[in-house]
Amino acid sequence: MESPENLSKTVRVGRFSLDLPTDAVFSGALLELNGVPVSITPNYIKPRVEREAQKKWLSIESRNLNNAEHKATKEILGNGSLIYSYDHTRITGEGLDGEAINKIMHSTVAYQWSNNMMFVLGNDSTLNKEEQIRTILDSIESRDIYDHKSICYVNGCLPHKQGNEGVYVDFSFAEHPDLRAKFTSKQYGGAPNQPLSQRSSSSYSATDEAAWIIKSDFQHRTYRKTERAVNHLIGEEIIEASTEKSGEGYLTEINAVWYYPGVPNSDEKPELRFDLDYSYKTTRKPKNGAAFPGQDQPNSITEAQFMRIWNQALNSLTSI
């Protein structure tokens, strides 16, 4: 019988799809749609979502009791979702064009339960986006529809015209609890993003860093550090491992990342990143530090298994 990492399934993430082992489990997502954050958490029963929403409402209501502009409001929509409007603040002054400013800003957050998932739209920093939030709430039940006008989160998709979006999707693995994966896609403006290899990785001085390495009994290994083309996009592939003291034992981490910096103001070429991380603890310093564990480690994963999952995901990454 084939092991889970030899079998695969295709998952939809943002406007892309990739192949992961059959034991890969969707563990959460954050979508950013025209400035509205949409948090999606699976495995939530409806009463639990209602409790979370009520806790948030009690906090909002309490701090808005003496709001001179407008008290916080709560509304239950026809689809069962809850939407809160709060922290109303009047903004006055003069704009850059010399015109007088006199308007009210307010925050909006909404909760919805659907298909055993909790959706939270907006937060305290989401200002004057209530109509957009209501539109997204209305579209959640159409989650099975996906095409070039949709943005996906593994268990479904939301209609969203391409542009001004970010996608962050997390996975765990049933057969390997210490293995994690994350897919990121983000459109951005301004200056081009720097490659990972050109970014400063430490704020310590050389002397302080050397002292920390000795104190923590730190070991490091680089498996790969090279350019890699994925779906015709030239990105960086970096796979590193480290071992260091952690409490009464040692923590070993293997981190793999493929990163494509994207093109500013481009819908077709967003910033892309795929991470695969594995970690394990031992009571003693591993004989072969900064490396994959031996077979005696519970739920261990070999280097060959890790690389097979990694290569399978990158080789399969494609636009929907």
Salt bridges, closest charged atoms under 4 A:
GLU5 OE1 - HIS176 NE2 3.82
GLU5 OE2 - ARG308 NH2 3.90
GLU32 OE1 - LYS186 NZ 3.14
GLU69 OE2 - ARG90 NE 3.02
GLU75 OE1 - ARG134 NH2 2.58
ASP87 OD2 - ARG63 NH2 2.95
ASP124 OD1 - LYS56 NZ 3.35
ASP124 OD1 - ARG63 NH2 3.25
GLU130 OE1 - HIS106 NE2 3.12
GLU130 OE2 - ARG134 NH2 2.98
GLU141 OE1 - ARG143 NH1 3.28
GLU165 OE2 - ARG15 NE 2.73
GLU165 OE1 - HIS160 NE2 3.57
ASP170 OD1 - LYS182 NZ 3.23
ASP217 OD1 - LYS285 NZ 2.93
GLU237 OE2 - ARG224 NH1 2.83
GLU237 OE2 - ARG228 NH1 2.85
GLU240 OE2 - HIS220 NE2 3.29
ASP275 OD1 - ARG273 NE 2.75
